[in-house]
Amino acid sequence: MYKAFELCGFPTDEFYADSDTSLDGYLEKLLHTSNLPIQVLAVDFLSLIVPGGSVSVERKEYLQNLFYNYDNKKYDNEFKAIETIVTEWAECNHYDAEEYIKRFLLAINVGPTWITYRDNAVDFPKSGYFTDTPFTIEELQKVFDAS
């Protein structure tokens, strides 16, 4: 998708609908906060490594190193997996993101998840897809009841 954007002649720093000009400072502050779960850090890591954006190459490298070294390299393997997934996604020549979304969510250990493109769970599970092992609404309810 990014390559198609580039081939159309658009400025690469305009690939995203939002402005990421404050990303650099935000990430530096975030990465000096300890004990954050991978699920929180992964979304911010994506903001840094995806193609385009306004963070300079030098700062990207510096911030990536902060991610990789976060809490004594606690999530080093997860960040490497995410980077591989994003690289493959950016280079693919189709717009079906399901495979990459599944791999990303599995890499950050979110547990069994179902994703739909609708506003609600109408036609569950046919109107969406599971990231891993399928489950029923009843099984999901038991998990919520136990927590």
N, C-alpha and C positions, 0 to 999 in steps of 0.2 A: 504494500500500500504506500509506503514511504517513497519507494522508487518511482511509482506512478506520479506522485505529488511532485517530486523533483523533475521528472521528465516533462511535466506540464509547464515548467519554468517558474514555479512559485518559489519565493524565498524560503529556504529550509527552516529559518527560525520562526516561520508562521505556520508550521505544520499543526500546531495545537490551537484549539479554540480559546484557551486561556493564556494569560501572560505568565511566564515562568521567571520573570526578572528578579523576584525575591527568593527563588529556589536556593541559590548558593548559600546565602546567610542562614536560611531556615535549616538546611541540611547540616551545616556545620554545627549549629546549636543543638539540633536533634542528636547528632552523633556523639555529643559530649554528655548525653543523658544515658545512664547505665540501666541495665535490666529491662530493656524494651523487648517485647516478643517479636519474633521474625515476621509475624503477620502484620505488624505495624510498620516495621522497617522495610519490608518488601515493596510496599506500595510507593514509598518514597525512593527506594532504589530504582524502581521502574522509571520514575520521573527523571532520574539522572541519566540512565543508560540508553533510553530509547533514542532513536535518531532525531536530529533537529534540536530545537531549544536554544536558549540564550546563554547557557553556561559555557565558558571558554574550554578548549581542549585541555589546557593545563589544569584548570580548576576541576574539571571532570575527573581527571586522573587522580588528583589529590583527594577528592571526595570519595571516589571509588575505593581508594586505599583505606580511607577511614571506615567505610562499610566493611571491607574485607577484614580489617583488624578490630572491628567492634567487639568489645568484651572478650579480648584475647582470642579472636578468630572463632568465636562461638558459632557463627552462622556462615562461615567461609564456604562450605559445600553448597549451602542453599543459594548464596549469592552467585556462585559459579554456575549452578544449574539454571538460575533465572537468566543470567547473561546468555547462556547457550540458547535458551528458549526464545528470547527476544531477538537474537541474531538470526535464528532460523525463521522466525515470524517475519522479520523485516525483509528477508531475502525471498520469501515465498512469492509465487505469482498468482495467488488466488486470494479471495477475501473471506474465506471461511476460517474464523478464529477459534472455533470450538476446541480443536486439538491443543492449541497453545494455551488457552484458558485452563483446560483440564490439567495440563502439565504444570502450569504455574501454581495452581491451587494445591496440587499434590506435592510440589516441591516445598511449599511453605506449611505443609501439614495442617490444612484446615479441617481435615476429616471429611466424612461423607457429605457431599453437597449436591444440590440440584439447582440448575440454572434455567430460567425461562426468559423469553423475550417479552412476556406479557406483564401486566401490572399485578396480576394475582395468579393463584395456582389453578386456574381453570384448566380442566382436562389433564390434571396431574396423573401420571408422569409424561403423557404423550406430548405436551406442549413445551417440553424442555429437554434437558439432558442431565445425566448424572456425571459427576467428575470421576467417580470410581464405582464402588459397590452400590447397586440400587437399594432403595429402602422404601418402606410404605409410610403413609401418613401416620398410621398407628404406631409404628416403631419410632418415628420422630416425636410423637406426642409423649411416649414413655421417657424419652431422653429429657424433654423439657420438664416433665413432671418430677423427675428425679433430681433436677438441679435446683 
